[in-house]
Amino acid sequence: MNFKQQIAQNIGLKIEGVNFEDMITTVQDSNFGDYCIPCFPFAKILRKSPVAVAEDIQNSILPNNVIEKTQIVNGYLNFYLNKQYVIESVLKEAKVHDFYFDNQYAGQTVCFDYSSVNLAKYMHIGHLSTTIIGESIARMCEAKGYNVVRINYIGDYGTPFGKMVYAYLTWGNEEELNARGVDYLQELYVEFCKRAEDDESYEEQARYYFKKIEEKDPQIYPIYQKFIDISKLEAEELLNKLDVHFDSWKGESAYTQELPRVVDILEQKHLLSESNGAKVVDLSEFNLGVCLIQKSDGTSLYATRDIAAAIDRYNHYKFNKMMYVTAVQQKLHFEQFFKVLELLGYEFSKDLKHVYYGMFSLPSGKIASRKGKQAVLRDLMEHSFNKVYKIVENRQFAIETKESVASKIAMSALKYNALKNERIKDSVFDIENCFSFDGDTSAYMQYCYARISSILRKAGKIDMDKVDLSCLTGTEVYALAVAINNYKEKLSLALEQCEPSILCKYALDLCKLFNKFYSTQKVISDDMQDMHAKIYLLNIIKTTLKNLFKLICVDAIEEM
Ligand code: ARG
């Protein structure tokens, strides 16, 4: 329901060039009504005081169902809506309206480049941010009708692989590699770095083997390929547990051969210059420094591969938009290669967007990483599952298994925590409280959802078409109706700002409103008419929450 539009339609007064709907805003303090029109901008046009304009508008209001009363306060005209009308019209519309799906952008394609882990290294807690922020925004796009292409631009290229191959050939063994996979690769890498500290020849060896990989040497390339397969499998397993699934895993290595082509098109446009033997695009006139295209040893760089990948994806998917989700530290990199694409004349460069986020970490000392500074994602996931399993171990479930409940609570807590704060802010993961059934947690929301589900099971099926909504009254119901009605607007806002935290807060508020309602009104009762109306309301809340959960990557649980 668009109440702003309904109010505007009932204003008889016409002011040249003014659309009242655009002027109506929501009132924060409900003591002053629901919506208001600030009348200051009209005062000039009409040469009247804002209060006099407010009176003119007030006097012109047509007979209607939606506006209950108006009041003028300091040049604002405040509107109080007819609560019963709002409750009934919102809930009626919500029943027929498919909340999750909206075809606003049907026919348009958006590519998402996220997760994009550097292979053969552990995925750590930082990878949760790119993976889950990317997934959440991708789901928002789907809910708005976009065709979404999910791309995991894996880091499957670079000297680290030369290091690992050398280490493996020098002191590694196949049996252990087969048995321990990524753990073993990581160990080889760490050991290499340690040994290389006091022996320069190691780096040289690494470069030698990396070159062999690049040349697809028949002896060396299969080893590298095996490393890639092992670490891809590991990443895939973790991503499956997080319920994130990619359409493409085309990574950096696929674009290394594109270097001559990229150099060629840049040269044609006279954009390349030399700097100490390297080839660069000078972007200083845009305050973006220089973008490195080719190293002095003739190899490609991160930006070169990204330029090639963007062109390839445009040719392949003809996207209307492409979003890259990474940490804020890569901001300059994206600004640079977006600019280079623009200078090359690619129209699509204006449709590229870098969505960046701040640091997300564990309090120090918690789940210490096996090696390195950050917590390993697999360890964090296991720790979380075990912790939650202990909490639910002694509960009895009829529909779900204990394992599934524990896993849904644990994984959702990890995901929700990667989303709930403004993405650009640094945040510390509250591992102590994040599984609590109380507070700003996903478990609290899942508990609300399970509670609603349990009431609905108890009540049995009702005929939603035969419910008399007029028995739904009171401030709690009104607040719920207003909140439910905000769904579309919140989704649009969250997508516009690429800000999942908006939906997290919205979902949490909706749960709180439900709890308030539930603590003040009895749902199951002998008064059938009253009970059916409340069951109807609960059904709508449940659908709304289910949709919101999907958007913020929280699993809905039928019982807890
Ligand atoms: N692999 C990179 C990293 O771990 C992230 C890649 C992001 N995507 C891109 N197209 N550059 O830092």
Residues whose N, C-alpha, C, O or C-beta is under 5 A from the ligand:
A	BS01	LIG	D113 S116 V117 N118 Y153 G155 D306 T326
